[in-house]
Amino acid sequence: MSLTTSVLGVKLLQEVEKVYQSILTPEAIKFLATLHRYFEPTRRSLLDFNPQTSWIREDLTWQAASPAPGLVSI
């Protein structure tokens, strides 16, 4: 596949090496594009902080417990 290959709006930014062309087929790219478009909104929302827990992040006195013995790097 070349740089100009486009499948479902997915544009490959570099040449796919011959050894990978049997795996990265147009059908596989279509499948990955469909997965990405379906799950991207959920993925992004899970990466964001929950606004209901902002008070914890804003509390400057909050501290985590000390690590268990043996877990501290020197």
Short mmCIF file of the C-alpha atoms (twelve columns), coordinates in Angstrom:
data_MODEL
# 
_entry.id   MODEL 
# 
loop_
_atom_site.group_PDB 
_atom_site.id 
_atom_site.type_symbol 
_atom_site.label_atom_id 
_atom_site.label_alt_id 
_atom_site.label_comp_id 
_atom_site.label_asym_id 
_atom_site.label_seq_id 
_atom_site.Cartn_x 
_atom_site.Cartn_y 
_atom_site.Cartn_z 
_atom_site.pdbx_PDB_model_num 
ATOM 1  C CA . MET A 1  0.000   0.000  0.000  1 
ATOM 2  C CA . SER A 2  1.257   3.444  -0.783 1 
ATOM 3  C CA . LEU A 3  1.162   6.826  0.886  1 
ATOM 4  C CA . THR A 4  -1.922  7.719  -1.082 1 
ATOM 5  C CA . THR A 5  -3.887  4.693  0.128  1 
ATOM 6  C CA . SER A 6  -7.052  5.760  1.909  1 
ATOM 7  C CA . VAL A 7  -9.598  3.381  3.411  1 
ATOM 8  C CA . LEU A 8  -12.709 4.838  5.074  1 
ATOM 9  C CA . GLY A 9  -10.905 8.129  5.516  1 
ATOM 10 C CA . VAL A 10 -7.815  6.513  7.066  1 
ATOM 11 C CA . LYS A 11 -4.742  7.825  5.304  1 
ATOM 12 C CA . LEU A 12 -1.543  5.844  5.672  1 
ATOM 13 C CA . LEU A 13 1.335   8.187  6.404  1 
ATOM 14 C CA . GLN A 14 4.057   5.863  5.228  1 
ATOM 15 C CA . GLU A 15 4.560   2.900  2.965  1 
ATOM 16 C CA . VAL A 16 3.489   -0.449 4.425  1 
ATOM 17 C CA . GLU A 17 6.393   -2.848 4.085  1 
ATOM 18 C CA . LYS A 18 5.711   -5.902 1.966  1 
ATOM 19 C CA . VAL A 19 6.076   -8.249 4.949  1 
ATOM 20 C CA . TYR A 20 3.134   -6.486 6.687  1 
ATOM 21 C CA . GLN A 21 0.835   -6.174 3.680  1 
ATOM 22 C CA . SER A 22 -0.724  -9.580 4.325  1 
ATOM 23 C CA . ILE A 23 -1.774  -8.383 7.805  1 
ATOM 24 C CA . LEU A 24 -2.566  -4.712 7.203  1 
ATOM 25 C CA . THR A 25 -5.061  -5.318 4.422  1 
ATOM 26 C CA . PRO A 26 -7.726  -2.798 3.382  1 
ATOM 27 C CA . GLU A 27 -10.248 -4.983 5.248  1 
ATOM 28 C CA . ALA A 28 -8.111  -4.857 8.418  1 
ATOM 29 C CA . ILE A 29 -7.777  -1.071 8.136  1 
ATOM 30 C CA . LYS A 30 -11.540 -0.797 7.687  1 
ATOM 31 C CA . PHE A 31 -12.044 -2.936 10.826 1 
ATOM 32 C CA . LEU A 32 -9.610  -0.810 12.869 1 
ATOM 33 C CA . ALA A 33 -11.225 2.405  11.636 1 
ATOM 34 C CA . THR A 34 -14.657 1.116  12.646 1 
ATOM 35 C CA . LEU A 35 -13.396 0.117  16.111 1 
ATOM 36 C CA . HIS A 36 -11.705 3.478  16.583 1 
ATOM 37 C CA . ARG A 37 -14.748 5.488  15.546 1 
ATOM 38 C CA . TYR A 38 -17.032 3.441  17.793 1 
ATOM 39 C CA . PHE A 39 -14.874 3.470  20.942 1 
ATOM 40 C CA . GLU A 40 -13.031 6.818  20.658 1 
ATOM 41 C CA . PRO A 41 -15.640 8.898  22.561 1 
ATOM 42 C CA . THR A 42 -15.677 6.388  25.441 1 
ATOM 43 C CA . ARG A 43 -11.883 6.125  25.461 1 
ATOM 44 C CA . ARG A 44 -11.516 9.899  25.684 1 
ATOM 45 C CA . SER A 45 -14.092 10.220 28.472 1 
ATOM 46 C CA . LEU A 46 -12.337 7.525  30.525 1 
ATOM 47 C CA . LEU A 47 -9.055  9.424  30.267 1 
ATOM 48 C CA . ASP A 48 -10.615 12.554 31.742 1 
ATOM 49 C CA . PHE A 49 -10.939 13.290 35.459 1 
ATOM 50 C CA . ASN A 50 -14.338 12.813 37.079 1 
ATOM 51 C CA . PRO A 51 -15.593 16.310 38.037 1 
ATOM 52 C CA . GLN A 52 -17.237 14.873 41.177 1 
ATOM 53 C CA . THR A 53 -13.798 14.062 42.599 1 
ATOM 54 C CA . SER A 54 -12.210 17.450 41.876 1 
ATOM 55 C CA . TRP A 55 -12.226 18.294 45.580 1 
ATOM 56 C CA . ILE A 56 -9.667  15.533 46.192 1 
ATOM 57 C CA . ARG A 57 -7.298  16.849 43.529 1 
ATOM 58 C CA . GLU A 58 -7.682  20.435 44.755 1 
ATOM 59 C CA . ASP A 59 -7.081  19.599 48.449 1 
ATOM 60 C CA . LEU A 60 -3.424  20.504 49.076 1 
ATOM 61 C CA . THR A 61 -3.422  18.649 52.413 1 
ATOM 62 C CA . TRP A 62 -4.339  15.285 50.883 1 
ATOM 63 C CA . GLN A 63 -1.556  12.704 50.996 1 
ATOM 64 C CA . ALA A 64 -1.329  9.076  49.984 1 
ATOM 65 C CA . ALA A 65 -0.290  6.394  52.446 1 
ATOM 66 C CA . SER A 66 3.388   5.515  52.624 1 
ATOM 67 C CA . PRO A 67 4.513   2.597  50.455 1 
ATOM 68 C CA . ALA A 68 4.710   -0.817 52.069 1 
ATOM 69 C CA . PRO A 69 8.164   -1.961 53.222 1 
ATOM 70 C CA . GLY A 70 10.243  -3.272 50.354 1 
ATOM 71 C CA . LEU A 71 8.525   -1.094 47.755 1 
ATOM 72 C CA . VAL A 72 10.585  2.037  48.350 1 
ATOM 73 C CA . SER A 73 13.397  2.682  45.876 1 
ATOM 74 C CA . ILE A 74 16.548  4.153  47.345 1 
# 
